[in-house]
Amino acid sequence: MANGVADLRRRVEGRFDGEIGSCRLDRGELTIEVPRESYFAVCKTLRDEEDFGFEQLIDLCGVDYLEHGVADWATRKATAQGFGRAVERRQHKEQAWAGLRFAVVVHLLSVRHNWRLRVRTFVDEEILVVPSVIQLWASANWFEREAFDLFGILFDGHPDLRRILTDYGFIGHPFRKDFPLSGNVEMRYDPEQQRVIYEPVSIEPRVLVPRVIRDDHRYQIKASGGNGHG
């Protein structure tokens, strides 16, 4: 499989020289970054040309990189006491993100060559539009609707772009990082009106982090000052 991925990488870099932003191999998985203007053409080539033959679209999703690398607690450090409950937002910056905020990620499969490929294209927040690939893979239909519903990304050429998971009158896009975790409204059945009504959410927003207690001997520090080994 490793040789197969290396072969795919050579073919991609040779065929799309100057057309893609990057071609990165990480943990045995190949990811190519494509400019939005070349996104549809590159996908069409990956499907149609014999050297690739990606006849199946396995998944398509949106990604929001807002505050990427910023957390409410230091996630790279763990203590024997674990993490406490964070009732105040304290932004711990592990890595600053300087790129575009939104991206569309496509996972492709070539049954013929037994290859998997990830294609990522970034989208300007001011022009949140990406060409639809439903003409290439019919399975992109509901995936693109999901990305539109949850992230607000528009897919130019989609024949039926409407919400698929949220309510018809839902406001906002719940997978955006700036969307409140508790939402903006809550719903309940009103016996007097005999219908479901929406009201402003009554939950107080705060960050909850489950406390993790590690009882494993590997994490215990001896009273004598040892490192816990031996």
Secondary structure in CASP SS format (residue, H / E / C, confidence):
PFRMAT SS
TARGET T0000
AUTHOR 0000-0000-0000
METHOD secondary structure of the structure
MODEL  1
M C 1.00
A H 1.00
N H 1.00
G H 1.00
V H 1.00
A H 1.00
D H 1.00
L H 1.00
R H 1.00
R H 1.00
R H 1.00
V H 1.00
E H 1.00
G H 1.00
R H 1.00
F C 1.00
D C 1.00
G C 1.00
E C 1.00
I C 1.00
G C 1.00
S E 1.00
C E 1.00
R E 1.00
L E 1.00
D E 1.00
R C 1.00
G C 1.00
E E 1.00
L E 1.00
T E 1.00
I E 1.00
E E 1.00
V C 1.00
P C 1.00
R H 1.00
E H 1.00
S H 1.00
Y H 1.00
F H 1.00
A H 1.00
V H 1.00
C H 1.00
K H 1.00
T H 1.00
L H 1.00
R H 1.00
D H 1.00
E C 1.00
E C 1.00
D C 1.00
F C 1.00
G C 1.00
F C 1.00
E C 1.00
Q E 1.00
L E 1.00
I E 1.00
D E 1.00
L E 1.00
C E 1.00
G E 1.00
V E 1.00
D E 1.00
Y C 1.00
L C 1.00
E C 1.00
H C 1.00
G C 1.00
V E 1.00
A E 1.00
D C 1.00
W C 1.00
A C 1.00
T C 1.00
R C 1.00
K C 1.00
A C 1.00
T C 1.00
A C 1.00
Q C 1.00
G C 1.00
F C 1.00
G C 1.00
R C 1.00
A C 1.00
V C 1.00
E C 1.00
R C 1.00
R C 1.00
Q C 1.00
H E 1.00
K E 1.00
E C 1.00
Q C 1.00
A C 1.00
W C 1.00
A C 1.00
G C 1.00
L C 1.00
R C 1.00
F E 1.00
A E 1.00
V E 1.00
V E 1.00
V E 1.00
H E 1.00
L E 1.00
L E 1.00
S E 1.00
V C 1.00
R C 1.00
H C 1.00
N C 1.00
W E 1.00
R E 1.00
L E 1.00
R E 1.00
V E 1.00
R E 1.00
T E 1.00
F E 1.00
V E 1.00
D C 1.00
E C 1.00
E C 1.00
I C 1.00
L C 1.00
V E 1.00
V E 1.00
P E 1.00
S C 1.00
V C 1.00
I C 1.00
Q C 1.00
L C 1.00
W C 1.00
A C 1.00
S C 1.00
A H 1.00
N H 1.00
W H 1.00
F H 1.00
E H 1.00
R H 1.00
E H 1.00
A H 1.00
F H 1.00
D H 1.00
L H 1.00
F H 1.00
G C 1.00
I C 1.00
L E 1.00
F E 1.00
D E 1.00
G C 1.00
H C 1.00
P C 1.00
D C 1.00
L C 1.00
R C 1.00
R C 1.00
I C 1.00
L C 1.00
T C 1.00
D C 1.00
Y C 1.00
G C 1.00
F C 1.00
I C 1.00
G C 1.00
H C 1.00
P C 1.00
F C 1.00
R C 1.00
K C 1.00
D C 1.00
F C 1.00
P C 1.00
L C 1.00
S C 1.00
G C 1.00
N C 1.00
V E 1.00
E E 1.00
M E 1.00
R E 1.00
Y E 1.00
D E 1.00
P C 1.00
E C 1.00
Q C 1.00
Q C 1.00
R E 1.00
V E 1.00
I E 1.00
Y E 1.00
E E 1.00
P E 1.00
V C 1.00
S C 1.00
I C 1.00
E C 1.00
P C 1.00
R C 1.00
V C 1.00
L C 1.00
V C 1.00
P C 1.00
R C 1.00
V C 1.00
I C 1.00
R C 1.00
D C 1.00
D C 1.00
H H 1.00
R H 1.00
Y H 1.00
Q C 1.00
I C 1.00
K C 1.00
A C 1.00
S C 1.00
G C 1.00
G C 1.00
N C 1.00
G C 1.00
H C 1.00
G C 1.00
END
